[in-house]
Amino acid sequence: MAKRLFEWETKVPPKPHTDRAPLMRTIDIEMVATGTTLNGCQDFSVSGQALTLNISPKGLLVLMDREPEVDQVLRILVPSPVYEVGTPTLSEVRWTRKMPLLSGDAHPVYFVGLRFIL
């Protein structure tokens, strides 16, 4: 039997996530570090972009090229049906998972679950 490249734990949810809608858009993000460290630095912000994969009333699933800390606060623009318009809000990182297969050590990619807090 061939060795698996990765192990991906899956759990069957008690009910399907019917409140989620697919949404693939690039969004601007700003990681806000307040009193915690992010990559060894304190009290600063890092700007970048993420690719949204889906949206729900409570949050977003995004792909990012860096791994934020769980509970990290991010400023984001929540996408709207009109590409040029976004609603600014704060979100909190609930979980992260390195994407298998496409992620190398030089350029990792992460799934990031965000929860809206404003």
PyMOL commands that set and color helices and strands:
alter all, ss='L'
color gray80, all
select strands_A, chain A and resi 21-22+26-32+37-38+41-42+45-55+59-64+73-79+86-98+110-116
alter strands_A, ss='S'
color yellow, strands_A
deselect
rebuild
show_as cartoon
